[in-house]
Amino acid sequence: MAKIGLFFGGNTGKTRKVAKAIKKRFDDETMADAVNVSKVGADDFAQYQFLLLGTSTQGEGLLPGLSADCETESWEELLPKLEGVDFTGKTVALFGLGDQVGYPDNFLDAMGIIYQFVVERGAKVVGSWSTDGYEFDSSEAVVDGKFVGLALDLDNQSNLTDERVEAWLKQIAPEFGLSV
Ligand SMILES: Cc1cc2nc3c(=O)[nH]c(=O)nc-3n(C[C@H](O)[C@H](O)[C@H](O)COP(=O)(O)O)c2cc1C
């Protein structure tokens, strides 16, 4: 079994694209293939000590899922199924996609929702990210002045995505035992 589980949820495929690009950089022993959270349950999460979790924000500050008019179930429907999972001893890194121009009051909120969820259940979250270089008014994903994970905006700053992903992977590499 791969050491790191990689799970994502979104609506129009951008989060999937980033997740797949991340996986491409690592072999199958190191990282599992990127899996859409619409297809998983608690057992899939429980088996990994290391988790990379990606989400876009939908609605206005919502997790992707049916309430936000997404095509399929997603994080909204998965989180209740994970209520009983003990994240103690698990290391989690989060990446979020949002649109700081279109949704400046809810930029990347879904990443913050998932952060709260796993922290409340004992996870160690690594990979916080500076807010420098982004313009927005409010975000649930900012804690103590930093994003709780990698902040991506493919709608307005797609040219920065590759370098941001690269720098972030380098940052979390020691915690995840990655060679990058
Ligand atoms: C209907 C709709 C609502 C959105 N709401 C938010 C939001 O509240 N906050 C945010 O940061 N981005 C928001 N976005 C932007 C998406 O998160 C962004 O386009 C993202 O890259 C989509 O990724 P996906 O294709 O994986 O869903 C919204 C986009 C749409 C279409």
PDBQT file of the ligand as one rigid body, heavy atoms in Angstrom, charges set to zero:
ROOT
HETATM    1  C1  LIG A 201     -20.889  28.597  -8.321  1.00  0.00    +0.000 C 
HETATM    2  C2  LIG A 201     -19.494  28.809  -7.826  1.00  0.00    +0.000 A 
HETATM    3  C3  LIG A 201     -19.282  29.213  -6.520  1.00  0.00    +0.000 A 
HETATM    4  C4  LIG A 201     -17.974  29.422  -6.037  1.00  0.00    +0.000 A 
HETATM    5  N1  LIG A 201     -17.787  29.855  -4.742  1.00  0.00    +0.000 NA
HETATM    6  C5  LIG A 201     -16.537  30.107  -4.287  1.00  0.00    +0.000 A 
HETATM    7  C6  LIG A 201     -16.312  30.582  -2.958  1.00  0.00    +0.000 A 
HETATM    8  O1  LIG A 201     -17.234  30.773  -2.165  1.00  0.00    +0.000 OA
HETATM    9  N2  LIG A 201     -15.034  30.815  -2.575  1.00  0.00    +0.000 N 
HETATM   10  C7  LIG A 201     -13.958  30.622  -3.407  1.00  0.00    +0.000 A 
HETATM   11  O2  LIG A 201     -12.816  30.853  -3.005  1.00  0.00    +0.000 OA
HETATM   12  N3  LIG A 201     -14.147  30.157  -4.685  1.00  0.00    +0.000 NA
HETATM   13  C8  LIG A 201     -15.392  29.902  -5.135  1.00  0.00    +0.000 A 
HETATM   14  N4  LIG A 201     -15.595  29.441  -6.419  1.00  0.00    +0.000 N 
HETATM   15  C9  LIG A 201     -14.423  29.260  -7.291  1.00  0.00    +0.000 C 
HETATM   16  C10 LIG A 201     -13.972  27.803  -7.385  1.00  0.00    +0.000 C 
HETATM   17  O3  LIG A 201     -13.607  27.283  -6.118  1.00  0.00    +0.000 OA
HETATM   18  C11 LIG A 201     -12.781  27.725  -8.321  1.00  0.00    +0.000 C 
HETATM   19  O4  LIG A 201     -13.195  28.056  -9.617  1.00  0.00    +0.000 OA
HETATM   20  C12 LIG A 201     -12.116  26.356  -8.343  1.00  0.00    +0.000 C 
HETATM   21  O5  LIG A 201     -10.930  26.417  -9.098  1.00  0.00    +0.000 OA
HETATM   22  C13 LIG A 201     -13.023  25.267  -8.906  1.00  0.00    +0.000 C 
HETATM   23  O6  LIG A 201     -12.406  24.017  -8.765  1.00  0.00    +0.000 OA
HETATM   24  P1  LIG A 201     -13.158  22.663  -9.190  1.00  0.00    +0.000 P 
HETATM   25  O7  LIG A 201     -13.255  22.683 -10.676  1.00  0.00    +0.000 OA
HETATM   26  O8  LIG A 201     -12.310  21.564  -8.693  1.00  0.00    +0.000 OA
HETATM   27  O9  LIG A 201     -14.482  22.699  -8.506  1.00  0.00    +0.000 OA
HETATM   28  C14 LIG A 201     -16.878  29.225  -6.898  1.00  0.00    +0.000 A 
HETATM   29  C15 LIG A 201     -17.111  28.814  -8.223  1.00  0.00    +0.000 A 
HETATM   30  C16 LIG A 201     -18.385  28.606  -8.685  1.00  0.00    +0.000 A 
HETATM   31  C17 LIG A 201     -18.589  28.180 -10.114  1.00  0.00    +0.000 C 
ENDROOT
TORSDOF 0
